[in-house]
Amino acid sequence: MTSTLTLTPGNLGFNDLRRVVADPCRLELSEGAWKDIERSRAVVEGIIADHDTAYGINTGFGLLANTGIPPHQLEDLQRNLVLSHSCGVGKDLPDDVVRLISVLKISSLAQGYSGVRRELVEHLIAFHNAGLIACIPEKGSVGASGDLAPLAHYAAALLGEGFIRLDGERLPAPVALDKAGLKPLQLGAKEGLAILNGTQVSTALALKALFDIEKVFGAAVVAGAMSVDALKGSVAPFDDRIHRIRRQAGQQDVATLYQPLLEGSGILASHEKCSKVQDPYSLRCQPQVMGACLDLMRQAGETLYREANAVTDNPLIFSREGDVISGGNFHAEPVAFAADMLAMAVSEIASISERRTAILVDPKMSGLPAFLVQDSGLNSGFMIAQVTAAALVSENKTMAHPSSVDSLPTSANQEDHVSMATYGARRTGEMAVNAATVVGIELLAAAQGIDFHQPYKTSPALQVYHDLIRGAVDFYDRDRHFAPDLEKITSMVLAGNFAAVAQRLMPGAEGR
């Protein structure tokens, strides 16, 4: 049975946001929100009745803001806006992202600053609860004036235009609406603009990327600890005294994860008196690197948490004062910066992971069989798996270039500075998937290295993860078709099978 999320507009917590991504839950709106919606709408109706002029209510848009629109054409104005702005291209956004877009848009409109009718919000909720997924092309937004093109496709689906997915099937919008027992929406004054203006697409994409990166982060901590064990590394770099005097919060928090993971390892006990002085940086500096990544994730998470609960429409209706104010809350610069921070973080998580895999496959550094396979030469083992990791790390480095520093003027120079947040967030999601594979390769390589130390055993904590890996991927005793192994381990990383170890450190863990 589908669960129900009671939405208090502007008060979505991290757990709510994660839930929407993971679960097609039903929505209901908290009772108190309807009064705010109706009060806001009354201001719009008053402007129309009094023949006052207000941007987006009875004027054109952008450079056409000085063009007045007569009352009998206001509904046509809104419909035309939606259809003309439905210019997205590329493949459709995934269902989980579109579900989150829908919830964020409903939360924004229902706060009572957009001037929409109660009927519109009710329709959006019914659309969502029917399991309808608007087909929104992934490309076409510059992240200013809101995510205009993608949100136009969302609005168009409500109107019975474009395409909708229902139970995984891509259908013409009128067919999908009919199957769900819904009629096409008729827009009132201001309502098309209210749906199109906003940062919900870029924010949803960035949040989805954050949630995937959280899972990659946890897996990377486990993989890093397993590599320390497999490479007979030292636990001294994880001594809390080192990290306490550095004073970096993320570093101190991450450092606390490694010693419990490694405690009780028979492999580590077997080399307590070895002559090795220091490990390579990719082993020794894990708290410093992963801690810095965690700091960025937390900062980005805080920005996205605020944005998820924000009102990013234009113009805004302040019903208590009766004011309609045009501003720029739709500019997605905060989201763009957050996405770029996440891109840097996930790039580094993958980069340091690949370096540990490179050590594991190198017999000169690891003391393990070459490329982690017996009869190397006849067998190539993990040789090309490490190459694949290197290729993905290089790809991520290229994509990590900040998108927020780019801007191209649009709308005849009326919208002359834009954020590029939507691409920035979307590419960060791609980077997270790349990183999941890189970390997955390290997990397989480290598990292989641990197996070569038998009869010595890894720690009880790491043995749990080793067993999890071996439950899905067998020991690599001789060359076999390797791609299915990589697919399995990547899926496990993205499913969060290794994420619990760091869950208490993630954004929102304090209870929001």
C-alpha positions as CSV (number, residue, x, y, z in Angstrom):
1,M,0.0,0.0,0.0
2,T,1.3,3.4,-0.9
3,S,2.1,5.6,2.1
4,T,0.8,9.2,2.5
5,L,2.9,12.3,3.1
6,T,1.1,15.1,4.8
7,L,2.7,18.2,3.3
8,T,3.1,21.3,5.4
9,P,4.2,23.8,2.7
10,G,7.6,25.3,3.3
11,N,8.4,22.6,6.0
12,L,9.8,19.7,4.1
13,G,12.5,17.9,6.0
14,F,15.4,15.9,4.5
15,N,13.7,12.7,5.4
16,D,10.6,13.9,3.5
17,L,12.7,14.7,0.4
18,R,14.5,11.4,0.5
19,R,11.1,9.6,0.9
20,V,9.6,11.3,-2.2
21,V,12.6,10.2,-4.3
22,A,12.5,6.6,-3.0
23,D,8.7,6.1,-2.8
24,P,5.8,7.2,-5.0
25,C,3.9,8.2,-1.8
26,R,0.5,10.0,-1.9
27,L,0.3,13.6,-0.9
28,E,-2.2,15.5,1.2
29,L,-2.0,19.1,2.2
30,S,-2.1,20.3,5.8
31,E,-5.5,21.9,6.4
32,G,-4.1,25.3,7.4
33,A,-2.5,25.9,4.0
34,W,-5.7,26.3,2.1
35,K,-6.5,29.7,3.8
36,D,-3.2,31.1,2.7
37,I,-3.8,30.0,-0.9
38,E,-7.3,31.5,-1.0
39,R,-6.1,34.8,0.6
40,S,-3.4,35.1,-2.0
41,R,-5.8,34.4,-4.8
42,A,-8.2,37.1,-3.6
43,V,-5.5,39.7,-4.3
44,V,-5.1,38.5,-7.9
45,E,-8.9,38.6,-8.4
46,G,-9.0,42.1,-6.9
47,I,-6.4,43.4,-9.4
48,I,-8.3,42.0,-12.3
49,A,-11.7,43.4,-11.0
50,D,-10.2,46.8,-10.4
51,H,-8.4,46.9,-13.8
52,D,-5.1,47.5,-12.1
53,T,-1.8,46.4,-13.9
54,A,0.5,43.8,-12.4
55,Y,3.2,41.9,-14.2
56,G,2.3,38.4,-15.2
57,I,-1.3,38.8,-14.2
58,N,-2.5,41.1,-17.0
59,T,0.7,41.9,-18.9
60,G,3.0,40.1,-21.2
61,F,6.2,38.4,-20.0
62,G,9.9,39.3,-20.0
63,L,10.6,42.1,-22.5
64,L,6.8,42.2,-23.2
65,A,6.1,43.2,-19.6
66,N,4.8,46.6,-20.7
67,T,2.2,45.0,-23.0
68,G,-1.3,45.0,-21.3
69,I,-3.6,42.1,-21.8
70,P,-7.4,42.6,-21.6
71,P,-9.4,40.5,-19.1
72,H,-11.1,38.2,-21.7
73,Q,-7.6,37.0,-22.9
74,L,-6.0,36.3,-19.5
75,E,-6.7,32.5,-19.7
76,D,-5.3,32.4,-23.3
77,L,-2.3,34.3,-22.0
78,Q,-1.4,31.7,-19.5
79,R,-2.0,28.8,-21.9
80,N,0.1,30.4,-24.6
81,L,2.9,31.0,-22.1
82,V,3.0,27.3,-21.3
83,L,2.9,26.1,-24.9
84,S,5.4,28.6,-26.2
85,H,7.8,27.8,-23.4
86,S,7.6,24.0,-23.9
87,C,11.0,24.0,-25.7
88,G,12.9,21.3,-23.8
89,V,15.0,18.7,-25.6
90,G,16.8,15.5,-24.8
91,K,15.6,12.4,-22.9
92,D,13.0,12.6,-20.2
93,L,14.0,13.2,-16.6
94,P,13.7,10.1,-14.4
95,D,10.4,9.4,-12.5
96,D,12.0,9.9,-9.1
97,V,13.2,13.4,-10.1
98,V,9.8,14.3,-11.6
99,R,8.0,13.2,-8.4
100,L,10.3,15.5,-6.4
101,I,9.7,18.4,-8.8
102,S,6.0,17.9,-8.3
103,V,6.2,18.0,-4.5
104,L,8.5,21.0,-4.5
105,K,6.2,22.9,-6.8
106,I,3.1,22.1,-4.8
107,S,4.9,23.1,-1.6
108,S,6.0,26.4,-3.1
109,L,2.5,27.3,-4.6
110,A,0.7,26.3,-1.4
111,Q,2.6,28.8,0.8
112,G,0.2,31.5,-0.4
113,Y,2.6,33.9,-2.3
114,S,1.7,32.9,-5.9
115,G,-1.9,33.9,-6.2
116,V,-3.1,30.6,-7.6
117,R,-6.6,29.1,-7.1
118,R,-7.3,26.4,-4.6
119,E,-8.5,24.3,-7.6
120,L,-5.1,24.4,-9.2
121,V,-3.3,23.1,-6.1
122,E,-6.0,20.4,-5.8
123,H,-5.4,19.4,-9.4
124,L,-1.6,19.2,-8.9
125,I,-2.1,16.9,-5.9
126,A,-4.6,14.7,-7.8
127,F,-2.2,14.5,-10.7
128,H,0.6,13.4,-8.4
129,N,-1.6,10.9,-6.5
130,A,-2.7,9.3,-9.7
131,G,0.9,8.2,-10.4
132,L,1.1,10.5,-13.4
133,I,4.7,11.5,-14.3
134,A,5.0,14.4,-16.7
135,C,7.5,13.8,-19.5
136,I,10.0,16.6,-19.0
137,P,13.0,16.8,-21.3
138,E,16.2,17.1,-19.4
139,K,17.7,20.0,-21.4
140,G,16.6,23.6,-22.1
141,S,16.9,25.5,-18.8
142,V,19.5,28.1,-18.0
143,G,18.4,28.3,-14.3
144,A,17.0,31.8,-14.3
145,S,13.5,33.1,-14.5
146,G,13.1,29.7,-13.1
147,D,13.4,26.4,-14.9
148,L,11.1,27.7,-17.6
149,A,11.3,25.1,-20.3
150,P,11.2,22.0,-18.1
151,L,8.4,23.4,-15.9
152,A,6.5,24.3,-19.0
153,H,6.5,20.7,-20.0
154,Y,5.2,19.8,-16.5
155,A,2.4,22.4,-16.9
156,A,1.7,21.2,-20.5
157,A,1.1,17.7,-19.2
158,L,-1.5,19.1,-16.8
159,L,-3.2,20.8,-19.7
160,G,-3.3,17.6,-21.8
161,E,-0.4,18.5,-24.0
162,G,2.8,16.5,-24.5
163,F,3.3,13.1,-22.9
164,I,2.8,11.5,-19.5
165,R,4.2,8.3,-18.1
166,L,1.7,6.1,-16.3
167,D,2.8,2.7,-14.8
168,G,6.0,3.0,-16.9
169,E,4.2,3.5,-20.2
170,R,4.8,6.8,-22.1
171,L,1.4,8.0,-23.3
172,P,0.0,11.0,-25.0
173,A,-1.1,13.3,-22.2
174,P,-4.9,13.2,-23.0
175,V,-4.8,9.4,-23.0
176,A,-2.9,9.3,-19.6
177,L,-5.3,11.8,-18.0
178,D,-8.3,9.9,-19.2
179,K,-6.9,6.6,-17.8
180,A,-6.4,8.4,-14.4
181,G,-9.9,9.8,-14.5
182,L,-8.6,13.4,-14.7
183,K,-9.6,16.2,-17.0
184,P,-7.1,18.7,-18.6
185,L,-6.5,21.7,-16.4
186,Q,-7.9,25.1,-17.3
187,L,-5.4,27.8,-16.2
188,G,-6.6,31.0,-14.5
189,A,-4.8,34.4,-14.5
190,K,-1.2,34.2,-13.2
191,E,-1.3,30.4,-12.9
192,G,0.8,29.4,-15.9
193,L,3.5,31.8,-14.8
194,A,3.3,30.5,-11.3
195,I,4.0,27.0,-12.4
196,L,6.8,28.0,-14.8
197,N,8.7,30.3,-12.5
198,G,10.8,28.6,-9.9
199,T,13.9,26.5,-9.3
200,Q,12.1,23.2,-8.6
201,V,13.8,21.3,-11.5
202,S,17.4,22.3,-10.7
203,T,16.7,21.8,-7.0
204,A,15.2,18.3,-7.5
205,L,18.1,17.3,-9.7
206,A,20.7,18.6,-7.2
207,L,18.9,16.9,-4.3
208,K,18.8,13.6,-6.2
209,A,22.6,14.0,-6.9
210,L,23.2,14.7,-3.2
211,F,21.3,11.6,-2.1
212,D,23.3,9.4,-4.5
213,I,26.6,11.0,-3.4
214,E,25.7,10.2,0.2
215,K,25.5,6.5,-0.7
216,V,28.8,6.7,-2.7
217,F,30.4,8.4,0.3
218,G,29.5,5.7,2.7
219,A,30.6,3.0,0.2
220,A,33.9,4.9,-0.2
221,V,34.6,4.9,3.5
222,V,34.0,1.1,3.6
223,A,36.1,0.6,0.5
224,G,38.9,2.7,2.0
225,A,38.9,0.8,5.2
226,M,39.0,-2.5,3.3
227,S,41.9,-1.3,1.2
228,V,43.8,-0.3,4.3
229,D,43.3,-3.9,5.6
230,A,44.1,-5.5,2.2
231,L,47.3,-3.5,1.9
232,K,48.4,-4.0,5.4
233,G,48.2,-0.3,6.1
234,S,48.4,1.5,9.4
235,V,45.6,2.6,11.7
236,A,47.7,5.4,13.2
237,P,46.5,8.0,10.7
238,F,43.0,7.6,12.2
239,D,44.0,8.5,15.7
240,D,41.5,11.2,16.8
241,R,44.3,13.3,18.4
242,I,45.6,14.1,14.9
243,H,42.2,15.3,13.7
244,R,41.2,17.2,16.8
245,I,44.1,19.7,16.4
246,R,43.3,20.2,12.7
247,R,39.9,21.7,13.8
248,Q,38.1,20.8,10.6
249,A,34.7,19.4,11.5
250,G,34.2,17.1,8.6
251,Q,37.7,15.6,9.0
252,Q,37.1,14.9,12.7
253,D,33.8,13.3,12.0
254,V,35.0,11.1,9.2
255,A,38.1,10.0,11.1
256,T,35.8,8.4,13.8
257,L,34.5,5.9,11.2
258,Y,37.7,4.1,10.4
259,Q,39.0,2.7,13.6
260,P,35.7,0.8,14.5
261,L,35.7,-0.6,10.9
262,L,39.3,-1.9,11.3
263,E,39.2,-2.9,14.9
264,G,39.9,-6.6,15.5
265,S,41.4,-7.3,12.1
266,G,43.6,-10.4,12.0
267,I,45.3,-9.1,8.9
268,L,46.4,-5.9,10.7
269,A,47.5,-7.9,13.8
270,S,49.7,-10.0,11.5
271,H,52.0,-7.1,10.6
272,E,52.1,-5.0,13.8
273,K,55.9,-5.0,13.8
274,C,56.5,-4.5,10.1
275,S,59.1,-2.0,8.9
276,K,56.8,0.2,6.9
277,V,56.8,3.8,8.1
278,Q,54.1,5.6,6.2
279,D,51.3,4.7,3.8
280,P,50.6,6.5,0.5
281,Y,48.3,9.5,0.8
282,S,45.2,7.7,-0.6
283,L,45.3,5.5,2.4
284,R,46.7,7.9,5.1
285,C,44.8,11.0,4.2
286,Q,41.3,9.6,3.9
287,P,39.9,11.6,6.8
288,Q,41.4,14.8,5.4
289,V,40.1,14.3,1.9
290,M,36.7,12.6,2.7
291,G,36.2,15.1,5.6
292,A,36.6,18.0,3.2
293,C,34.1,16.4,0.8
294,L,31.7,16.0,3.7
295,D,32.0,19.7,4.6
296,L,31.0,20.5,1.0
297,M,28.1,18.0,1.1
298,R,26.8,19.5,4.3
299,Q,27.1,23.1,3.0
300,A,25.4,22.2,-0.3
301,G,22.7,20.2,1.6
302,E,21.9,23.2,3.8
303,T,21.5,25.4,0.7
304,L,19.3,22.8,-1.0
305,Y,17.2,22.2,2.1
306,R,16.4,26.0,2.2
307,E,15.7,26.0,-1.6
308,A,13.4,23.0,-1.4
309,N,11.2,25.0,1.1
310,A,11.5,28.3,-0.7
311,V,9.1,30.4,-2.7
312,T,10.8,31.1,-6.0
313,D,7.9,32.5,-8.1
314,N,7.6,36.0,-9.6
315,P,5.8,38.2,-9.0
316,L,5.0,37.5,-5.4
317,I,1.7,38.2,-3.7
318,F,1.9,39.5,-0.1
319,S,-1.8,39.2,0.7
320,R,-1.7,40.7,4.2
321,E,-0.4,44.0,2.7
322,G,-2.2,43.6,-0.6
323,D,1.1,44.0,-2.4
324,V,2.3,42.4,-5.6
325,I,6.1,42.6,-5.9
326,S,8.3,41.7,-8.8
327,G,11.7,40.4,-7.9
328,G,14.2,37.7,-8.8
329,N,13.7,34.7,-6.4
330,F,13.7,32.4,-9.5
331,H,17.4,33.0,-10.1
332,A,19.0,29.7,-9.2
333,E,22.5,30.9,-8.3
334,P,22.4,29.2,-4.8
335,V,21.5,25.9,-6.4
336,A,24.2,26.3,-9.0
337,F,26.9,26.9,-6.4
338,A,25.5,23.9,-4.4
339,A,25.7,21.7,-7.4
340,D,29.2,22.8,-8.2
341,M,30.3,22.0,-4.6
342,L,28.8,18.6,-4.9
343,A,30.5,18.0,-8.2
344,M,33.9,18.8,-6.6
345,A,33.2,16.5,-3.7
346,V,32.1,13.5,-5.7
347,S,35.0,14.0,-8.1
348,E,37.4,13.8,-5.2
349,I,35.7,10.8,-3.6
350,A,36.1,8.9,-6.9
351,S,39.6,10.2,-7.5
352,I,41.1,9.0,-4.2
353,S,39.2,5.7,-4.5
354,E,40.8,5.0,-7.9
355,R,44.3,5.6,-6.5
356,R,43.7,2.9,-3.9
357,T,42.6,0.5,-6.6
358,A,45.8,1.4,-8.5
359,I,47.9,0.4,-5.5
360,L,45.9,-2.8,-5.0
361,V,46.6,-4.1,-8.5
362,D,50.3,-3.1,-8.5
363,P,52.3,-6.0,-7.0
364,K,55.3,-3.7,-6.3
365,M,53.2,-1.6,-3.9
366,S,50.6,-4.1,-2.6
367,G,52.6,-7.3,-2.1
368,L,49.6,-9.0,-3.6
369,P,49.4,-11.1,-6.8
370,A,49.7,-8.9,-9.9
371,F,46.3,-7.5,-10.9
372,L,44.8,-9.4,-8.0
373,V,44.6,-12.8,-9.8
374,Q,46.5,-16.0,-9.6
375,D,48.4,-17.0,-12.8
376,S,48.6,-13.4,-13.9
377,G,49.8,-13.3,-17.5
378,L,47.4,-16.1,-18.4
379,N,44.8,-14.0,-16.5
380,S,44.6,-10.2,-16.7
381,G,42.4,-10.0,-13.5
382,F,41.6,-6.4,-12.4
383,M,43.9,-4.8,-15.0
384,I,41.2,-3.2,-17.1
385,A,38.8,-2.7,-14.2
386,Q,41.3,-0.2,-12.9
387,V,41.5,1.4,-16.4
388,T,37.7,1.7,-16.3
389,A,37.9,3.5,-12.9
390,A,40.6,5.8,-14.3
391,A,38.4,6.6,-17.4
392,L,35.5,7.5,-15.2
393,V,37.6,9.6,-12.8
394,S,39.0,11.5,-15.8
395,E,35.4,12.1,-17.1
396,N,34.3,13.4,-13.7
397,K,37.3,15.7,-13.5
398,T,36.2,17.3,-16.8
399,M,32.6,17.6,-15.6
400,A,33.6,19.1,-12.3
401,H,34.4,22.4,-14.0
402,P,32.0,24.8,-12.4
403,S,28.8,25.5,-14.4
404,S,27.8,28.4,-12.2
405,V,30.6,30.7,-13.6
406,D,29.0,30.5,-17.1
407,S,26.2,32.8,-18.2
408,L,24.5,33.6,-21.5
409,P,22.0,36.4,-21.8
410,T,18.5,35.4,-22.9
411,S,15.1,36.9,-23.6
412,A,16.4,39.8,-25.7
413,N,18.8,40.8,-22.8
414,Q,16.0,41.2,-20.3
415,E,17.3,38.0,-18.6
416,D,20.9,39.0,-18.9
417,H,22.6,36.9,-16.2
418,V,21.7,33.3,-15.6
419,S,22.9,30.5,-13.3
420,M,23.2,27.4,-15.4
421,A,22.1,25.5,-12.3
422,T,20.0,23.0,-14.1
423,Y,22.8,21.6,-16.2
424,G,25.1,21.9,-13.1
425,A,22.7,19.8,-11.1
426,R,22.1,17.3,-13.8
427,R,25.7,16.6,-14.6
428,T,26.4,16.1,-10.9
429,G,24.0,13.3,-10.9
430,E,25.9,11.7,-13.8
431,M,29.1,12.1,-11.9
432,A,27.6,10.4,-8.9
433,V,26.8,7.3,-11.0
434,N,30.4,7.3,-12.4
435,A,31.8,7.6,-8.8
436,A,29.5,4.7,-7.7
437,T,31.2,2.5,-10.3
438,V,34.7,3.7,-9.3
439,V,34.1,3.0,-5.6
440,G,32.4,-0.3,-6.6
441,I,35.6,-1.4,-8.4
442,E,37.6,-0.6,-5.3
443,L,35.2,-2.6,-3.1
444,L,35.7,-5.6,-5.4
445,A,39.5,-5.1,-5.5
446,A,39.8,-4.7,-1.7
447,A,37.6,-7.8,-1.1
448,Q,39.9,-9.7,-3.5
449,G,43.0,-8.5,-1.6
450,I,41.5,-9.5,1.7
451,D,40.8,-13.0,0.4
452,F,44.5,-13.4,-0.6
453,H,45.4,-12.9,3.1
454,Q,43.7,-16.1,4.3
455,P,43.9,-17.7,6.8
456,Y,44.1,-14.2,8.4
457,K,40.6,-12.6,8.6
458,T,39.5,-9.0,8.3
459,S,37.8,-7.2,11.1
460,P,34.3,-8.3,12.2
461,A,32.8,-5.0,11.0
462,L,34.5,-5.3,7.5
463,Q,33.6,-9.0,7.3
464,V,30.0,-8.0,7.2
465,Y,30.6,-5.9,4.1
466,H,33.0,-8.5,2.6
467,D,30.2,-11.1,3.0
468,L,27.7,-8.7,1.3
469,I,30.1,-8.3,-1.6
470,R,30.7,-12.1,-1.9
471,G,27.0,-12.7,-1.8
472,A,26.7,-10.9,-5.1
473,V,30.1,-11.3,-6.7
474,D,32.3,-14.4,-6.5
475,F,36.0,-14.4,-5.8
476,Y,37.9,-13.7,-9.0
477,D,39.9,-16.9,-9.5
478,R,40.4,-16.7,-13.2
479,D,39.3,-14.4,-16.1
480,R,35.6,-14.1,-16.7
481,H,33.2,-11.7,-18.2
482,F,33.8,-8.8,-15.8
483,A,31.1,-6.3,-16.8
484,P,28.2,-8.0,-14.9
485,D,30.3,-7.9,-11.7
486,L,30.7,-4.1,-12.2
487,E,27.0,-3.7,-12.8
488,K,26.1,-5.6,-9.7
489,I,28.5,-3.7,-7.4
490,T,27.5,-0.3,-8.8
491,S,23.8,-1.1,-8.2
492,M,24.7,-2.1,-4.6
493,V,26.5,1.2,-4.0
494,L,23.6,3.3,-5.5
495,A,21.1,1.2,-3.5
496,G,22.8,2.3,-0.3
497,N,24.0,-1.1,0.7
498,F,27.2,0.4,2.2
499,A,25.8,3.8,3.2
500,A,24.8,3.1,6.9
501,V,28.4,3.5,8.1
502,A,28.3,7.2,7.5
503,Q,24.6,7.9,7.7
504,R,24.8,9.8,11.0
505,L,27.1,12.4,9.3
506,M,24.9,13.2,6.4
507,P,23.0,16.5,5.8
508,G,19.8,16.4,7.8
509,A,21.0,13.7,10.3
510,E,20.4,16.2,13.1
511,G,16.7,15.6,12.6
512,R,15.3,18.0,10.0
